Amino acid sequence: MDRIEPRTATKTPACPPAHAALLRLDEVSKTYLSNGQSVDALHGVSLEVHEGEFLAIVGRSGCGKSTLLNLAGAMDFPTSGRILLEGQSTSELSDYGLTLLRRKKVGFIFQSFQLLNTLSVLENVELPLLLAGESETRTRAQRQLELVEIGDLAARMPHQLSGGQMQRVAIARAMVHEPRLLLADEPTGNLDTQTGNLILALLRRIADEQRTAILMATHSAESAAFADAIVKLRDGRIAEVTGR
């Protein structure tokens, strides 16, 4: 695959700010209870993500990056403020509505791949479609593997893959239901630099060609350079936004 370099100053914005946001956070705060003590993970965070836009959330461990992703994907809910995905408030959806949202509109990519070792590569990618009761699951899963350039590995088991190959499988699984929003939590954290850059280039291509919005948490400035804009978190607050 041709190497794709990080974005430079000549990049074209993915979506004009005037367009309606796909994902919107309005004054979002999140407080957890730990050993009877209140722990503030996010404080008054407001952020918009548009169709086809690739945003990097950067900051030190504990700054709130993973909390923000969990809230954006409706895996958790804000203590105050609201989160809108395609205009719907995640806090107001029923359990069934939340299940549909996660299955159809959001894809997740994790640092540790989260593949099922008892399933083949193809079966791992096919699983979300089976759970959603979709049709032509095998064909669609194979097509997605082709798009991430590992179609020839469909019959292999996860333990037979390299780290980069496993992350491609994870990306294919996250994209197989054609989500509007892709959430990536340290997607290159377990990869060497060269392999990680190939994965980031693939995410860049997904945003550009499939118009999928991507929100990526990372501590790496090199990884963040592939994004359209960088949001710096510090102690649960947005300290700076660059690239917009």
N, C-alpha and C positions, 0 to 999 in steps of 0.2 A: 504494500500500500504506500502511495506517495506520502511523504512527510508533510504535515500541515503545521506551520509555525504559529506561535501565539499571535493574537491580534495586535496590530500596530495602531498608531494614531490616525491612520487613514481609513479605519473601518467605517462602514455605514451603519448607523443605528438600526437595531432590529425592528423597532416599531416607534413611530413618533409618539411623544408623551401625551399628545392630545387624544390618542385612542383609548378606549375603555380598557382597563387592566383586566387581565385574565385572573390574577390573584392580587388581592388587596388586603393589607393589614392596617387597621385603624387603631392607633393608640393602644397597642396590644401589650399587656403585662401578664406575667405568669409567676405565681408564688407557690412553692411546694412546702410541705411540712416534713421536717427531718428531725427525728428524736425530740418532737415537741417544739421545735424551733422553726420559724418561718424563714424560708430561703427564697429570695427574689431572683428568679432566673432571667426574666426580661422586664424592662421598664419602658412603657410608653413607646413601643416600636411601631412606626408607620412606614410602610413600604409597598410599592407596586411592582408587579412583574407582568410583562406584556407577552403576547404571542410571539414565539420565535426568539425571545430574548434569553440570553445566557448570563445569569447573575452569579457571582461568587461571593459567599459570605465568609469573611476571614476574621481571625482572632485567635487568641490563646485558648487553651483548654479551659473549660468552665465559663467561657464568656457568653454562652447562650446559643451557640450555633445549632447544636442538635435539637435543643428545645424549639427553636424557630422552625426547623424542618418538620418536627413532629406536629406542631400546630398547623403549619401550612398544609400538611397532608391529612388533617383531621384525625390523627392518631392520638391527639390530646386537644384540650380546649383552653382558651385563655381565661385567666381569673377576671380580667376586665378588658374592655375593648372588643373588637370583632374582627373576624376573618371572613372575607368573601371570596369564593371561588366561582367564577362565571356569574357573579351577582348573588349567589346563595350564601347565606351566613351558615357556617359549619355548625355553630352552636344551636341552631334552630332546626336542624335536620333530625328526623327520626332515626332509630337504629337501622331500619331498612334503607333509608335515604343515604345514611353514611356508608353503608356497605356498597351501595351502587356507586357512590362517588369514588370510593377507593378502588373499586374494580374497574371502572370505566374511564375515569378522568385523571387519575394519579398513578404514576409509576415510581417505584422506590429502588434505589441502588445503594448497597451497603459496602463498607470497607472489607468486611469478611465474606463477601460473595453470597452467603446464605443459600447455597445450592443443597438439594437433597441428594445425599450420597447413594441412595438406593435407586435413584432414577437416572436414566440416560440423559445426555445433553438435550436431546429433542423432547423428552418427557418433562424435563424441568421447565423448558420454555412453554410447552403445551399446557402445563398445569393451570395457570390462571384462566385460560379459556375454558377448560373443563369445569372449573369451579363456578364460572359465570354462566354455564349452560350454553356456550357458543357452539356454532357449527363449523365444519371444516377445520377443526383444531389442528390436526396433524399437518395439513397443507400450510396453514398460516404460520405455524411454529417453524416449519422448514424455511419458509420465505423470510422470516425474520432472522434466522441464522445466516441465510445468504446475505442479507443486508449488512450484517456485522462481520461478514467475510470468514465465517467458520462453518459454512454449510456442510463441508466434508467431515466434520467432527460429530455429526448428529448422533451416531450410534455409540460414541464413547461414554464412559462413566466419568464423573467429576474428578476422581483420583488419578485419571489418566491425562489430565490437562495441566498446562502451566498456569501460573497466576494470571497472566494476561488473558489467556484463553478462558479461564473461569470468569473473569470480569466481563468479557464479551458475552458469555452465556447469560450472566446476570443482567446485562444491558438488554439483550434480546428478550429475556423474560419480562423485564420492566416495560418494554416497548410493544410487546406482542398484541396488546389490546388497544394500541394507538391512543395513549393518554394525551391530554392537553398539557399536563404539567409533569415534569420529571424531577424528582428530588434525589440528590446524590450526596451521601454523607461520607466524606473522605474517600472517594472512589479509587484513589491511587495510593492510599496509605500503606497497603501491603505489597506494592509493586516497586521495582527498580525504576530509575528515572526514565530510561528509554522506553520501557513498556508503559509506564504511566503516561508519558507524552502521547503515545499512540492511542491510549484510551481517551485522553482529553481531546485529541484531534477527532476521534469518533463522536464524542459528545458535541463538539463544535459543529460537525457536519449534520448531526441530528437536528440541532437548533436551526441551522441555515436551510437545510433541504426539506425537513418535515415540519418546520414551523412550530416545533414543540418548545414550550417555555421550560427552561432548566434553572433550578435553584441548587447550587452546589456549596456545601460546607467544606472548607479546607483551611489548614494552617499555613499552606505553602503559597508564597508570593508567585513562584514559577507556575503553579497550577492555575492560580487566579488570573494570570496573564492571558489565558485562552478565552476568558469571559468578555462580554460586552461592557460590563460595569462591575465594580468591586464595592461591596458594602462592608465596612470595618465595624465590628462589634467590640465594645469594651465594657466589661462589667454589666452586660445585659442591655446596653444602650447602643444606638447607632452613633459611632463617633465621627464617621466620615463616609461619603459616597463619592467615588471617582468614576469617570467614564460616561457620565450623563450630563 
